[in-house]
Amino acid sequence: MDYIAQSGDSLEALAAHFNTTVDQIRTVNPQIPSETTTMPPGMPMKIPIYYLPFWGTTVQILPTASMSMGHLWSVSIPRHSLTAIPAG
């Protein structure tokens, strides 16, 4: 999801608030310098988010590196939750 950094936002606080990790935030925001922990107010960012369905497994939505086109997303489904469906 798109997010604009607010005064005092830290990567740790954003990760906790959006139920993700600092590493995942850094992955989808390569423009954030590695030594940065507090975001400058007004900085546009992408935040990877999780959707918890009413049934089934949690699905994580990650904006891809080519998000500049505004419509490319990657869906991460835990391997252990995949079920084979017999053909026919």
C-alpha positions as CSV (number, residue, x, y, z in Angstrom):
1,M,0.0,0.0,0.0
2,D,1.1,3.6,-0.5
3,Y,2.2,5.4,2.6
4,I,3.5,8.9,3.3
5,A,5.9,9.1,6.2
6,Q,4.7,11.2,9.2
7,S,6.9,13.0,11.6
8,G,8.6,10.6,14.0
9,D,7.8,7.4,11.9
10,S,10.5,4.7,12.4
11,L,10.8,1.5,10.4
12,E,10.3,-0.5,13.6
13,A,7.1,1.3,14.5
14,L,5.7,1.1,10.9
15,A,6.5,-2.7,10.8
16,A,4.7,-3.3,14.1
17,H,1.7,-1.1,13.0
18,F,1.3,-2.8,9.6
19,N,2.1,-6.4,10.9
20,T,5.2,-6.7,8.7
21,T,8.9,-6.6,9.2
22,V,11.6,-3.9,8.7
23,D,13.3,-6.2,6.2
24,Q,10.1,-6.4,4.1
25,I,9.7,-2.7,4.2
26,R,13.3,-2.2,3.1
27,T,12.9,-4.8,0.3
28,V,10.0,-2.9,-1.4
29,N,11.7,0.5,-0.7
30,P,15.2,0.2,-2.0
31,Q,15.5,4.0,-1.9
32,I,15.7,4.0,1.9
33,P,19.4,4.2,2.9
34,S,20.6,1.2,5.0
35,E,21.5,3.4,8.0
36,T,18.1,5.1,8.1
37,T,15.7,4.1,10.9
38,T,13.5,7.3,11.2
39,M,11.8,8.4,8.1
40,P,11.7,12.0,7.0
41,P,8.2,13.4,7.0
42,G,6.6,13.4,3.6
43,M,8.6,10.6,2.2
44,P,6.5,8.3,-0.1
45,M,6.8,4.6,0.7
46,K,5.3,1.3,-0.1
47,I,4.2,-0.9,2.8
48,P,3.8,-4.7,2.4
49,I,0.6,-5.7,4.0
50,Y,-1.2,-9.0,4.9
51,Y,-4.8,-9.8,4.2
52,L,-6.3,-12.3,6.6
53,P,-9.2,-14.1,4.8
54,F,-12.3,-15.4,6.6
55,W,-11.0,-18.9,5.7
56,G,-7.8,-20.4,4.3
57,T,-4.4,-18.9,4.8
58,T,-3.0,-15.4,5.2
59,V,-2.0,-13.8,1.9
60,Q,0.8,-11.2,1.8
61,I,0.6,-8.5,-0.8
62,L,4.0,-7.1,-1.8
63,P,4.5,-4.2,-4.2
64,T,7.1,-5.2,-6.8
65,A,10.2,-3.2,-7.7
66,S,8.5,-2.1,-10.8
67,M,5.7,-0.5,-8.8
68,S,6.4,2.8,-10.6
69,M,4.0,1.5,-13.3
70,G,1.4,1.5,-10.5
71,H,-0.2,-1.9,-11.0
72,L,2.3,-4.7,-10.5
73,W,2.0,-6.8,-7.3
74,S,3.4,-10.0,-6.0
75,V,1.3,-12.4,-3.9
76,S,3.1,-14.6,-1.4
77,I,1.3,-17.7,-0.2
78,P,3.1,-20.0,2.3
79,R,4.2,-23.2,0.6
80,H,2.8,-25.4,3.4
81,S,-0.7,-24.0,2.7
82,L,-0.9,-25.1,-0.9
83,T,-3.1,-28.0,-1.6
84,A,-3.1,-30.2,-4.7
85,I,-6.5,-30.4,-6.5
86,P,-7.0,-33.6,-8.5
87,A,-7.8,-33.1,-12.2
88,G,-11.1,-34.1,-13.6
